[in-house]
Amino acid sequence: MKPLEPQFELLTFYHFVDIPESEIESVCAEHLQFCSDIWLKWRIYIGTEGISSTVSGNLGQCRAYRMYLESTKYFKNIADIEPKATLVSGHQFPKLTVKIRNEIVVLGEKVTQEEVKKYKKEFTPEEFKKILDEGREDDYIILDMRNDYEYRLGHFKGAIPAGTVNFREVPQLLERYRSKANGKKIIWYCTGGIRCEKAAVLANKSGLEDIYAIEGGVVKYVNTFNDGNWLGNLYTFDDRVSTFVGDEKTHTTIGTCLHSGKLTDHCDNCRYTECNARMIVDLGEHKKHMGFCSSDCFEKAINTLLVKDVDWDDIKIGGKQGTYKEIRSLVKNSRMSFSDAQQMVSTHLKKRLWNTTFTHKESQKEGVIQMD
Ligand SMILES: [Zn+2]
């Protein structure tokens, strides 16, 4: 008999609630104690603004966590835990961290519960769906506030890439879209919704524009509807990285391979560890380029030996399957000279790459990304 698949859940939620500065430490310590007792993994931020939590656990552990939240003073009745919960095959991260954060999502300015209530403007997934289903997306400016490669992997119909990390950039951003907006309302969205909800509160508070977030972000929408209004895959910060959206009827592929321009849903990182660029790349092309995003990274990797190990690279040490980590440790322990190691890595990689040319010379790394 086949063993039962482990049933794990990924919970991702946030809640703006005022927690007095004097209680932060004890609230945080208690949360950490409970979550580590029941073996949840991943990360939780708690601050005077509230909580932002992304954890994985088996179904029982996640149920216990929900019950725990209901028993606390500040984290009762949190919206959207259920519609944003996702079944996964196991833990999505090896450890648990619970940290005190000045802002639970960093935009350079804090918000209070009162301000959230007063200035929050958002469309529910149902309302947003209606706009897209009726083809009214052109009546709005729909801004995708995630990173560029996340947008390129998948986004809502009619959305424009507008990736911004800091609220201080928002006025400039709006300036850029103001002429386009022409009186239209602006809708913006991000993966889990927290960044855009907070940014909309700050924007409306400072009287910038009529700005709407999408309640629960992309995660709630794609968990609620399977309607093809989301194009492509969804970039997620857990083990899945590129998450399939929809089914064979509604799914589309819009990502294009960094090297070949072929359509692909696959994401990977550059193997030169100092670069580590996140790339949309066809898996076959990725392997063909030995995992490097550019010729620069390939050369730097040889010069520094900083190559991430993958199970499909067959580099040999003394005739046996080896790893780059082993090579670095041989050098470190003076059992191999640096130049011999470089020679070995260079010969191996150049042999694999003799017939391959890189489309990009320079590293394809993008700016720092913000989790939400
Ligand atoms: Zn690179």
Boltz pocket constraint, residues with backbone or C-beta under 6 A from the ligand:
constraints:
  - pocket:
      binder: B
      contacts: [[A, 270], [A, 271], [A, 272], [A, 275], [A, 276], [A, 277], [A, 292], [A, 293], [A, 294], [A, 297], [A, 363], [A, 364], [A, 365]]
      max_distance: 6.0
